[in-house]
């Protein structure tokens, strides 16, 4: 696969977010004729030609990996005149945009890494603020028609405005999969995708697991991991093809087949392997790490150290996981009277609901013996363990659920590295670094009733950036 997605996806992205290299427009710097009265009418082509003003200059990289923050410096501005910087970016799910207004310094410069906006979609000094604070302008499905193809990069348009007129613009290409090859995996019972560096291997192997959404996980996160030198098998385990329809009664033997597949793939180095899981995939990652000898490094985003029931389409749930056809012990969620009242009111008013109380109440109401039986024996993992959570998770109390795993590691004097990175005011949506984090509502709990993921946009963004660094450090500790 090349850096430009087949089928013209990147071209489509470029057309939808008009880009241009270089700069243009005008500024009132060094304008002769006495005091300026604030009228922007002087900014016309005749004035620019007469006084040889080339417009604002935006200094930014032409291309940068998605997880890195582009350094943006704008020069050739008038110190006394505020400017607005706008960013517009397509992602597979739509068009996103942000803006921030700045007062240039005495040299007529705006440095996004050093300066605080006076207004805009984010506050404070934050070089990545324009990227995580984007809001969705338009919901579009921009994924390629061919399921074997992916959006491997997106183009951000940056523009500078003065009094409503564009005085400079440029583009930055942000890449998910620089020098990465991807292929579909549909062998035996396995359904997934394999992302690997183009460079000769073998490369350390990682199993990547999504959460309760089902199907093959979105490709961007595993592609970013592959761009860091890992061979990543991104695996579906329900909700597609001949796999179970719902997250119920998932046989853990299925993942043994995935380990065998990695072992036979020439691009993958010999074990040990790592496993990275998100949400229910984080619970699963801990479970597999405790059972599969080849999986010695575990990273769980918003995970649980205790097994919960599965998630049915309708009716009472079955257990989530089985071994040899027998269900593993689980804790059940609980719908308290208070939650049911809230649920009905939220459904009638079409306001999003937090479902985390159903997990917290179920755990609190369960007998001690049931909880002990449902705890994942994480002390059996043997290698580095990283857990990531926020204290404002609206889907389940991942902060507390991750601590169950930490307590077991403490109690067993676990001698490998382990850490629980928990972030204040962050919610369930801790994911891609430098991606928009402004949407904290999504999915459906009941028809017409979305769920609240929790967290603030800024806290989720900070958590995502720091968790990415911690993830790479943990994988390096266990696999390199």
Secondary structure, DSSP 8 states (H G I E B T S, - for coil): --SS-GGGHHHHHHHHS---SS------TT--SS---S-GGG-SHHHHHHHT----EEE--SEEETTS----EEES--TTSEEEEEEEEEETTEEEEEEEEEE--TTS-EETTT---SEESS-SS-TTHHHHT-EEEEE---S-SSTT----EEEEEEEEEETTEEEEEEEEEEES-TTEEEEEE-STT--EEEEEESSSS-B-EEEEE--TT-SS--HHHHHHHHHTT-EEEEE--SSSTTS-SSBSSEETHHHHHHHHHHHH-TTB-SS-EEEEEETHHHHHHHHHHHH-TTEEEEEEES--SB-BB-B-SSSS--BSEEETTEE---B-----HHHHHHHHHHHHHT--B--HHHHHHHHHHS-HHHHHHHB--GGGS-S-EEEEEETT-SSS-HHHHHHHHHHHHHHTT--S-EEEEEETT--S---STTS-----EEEEEETTEEEE--S-HHHHHHHHHHHHHHHHHHHHHHH-
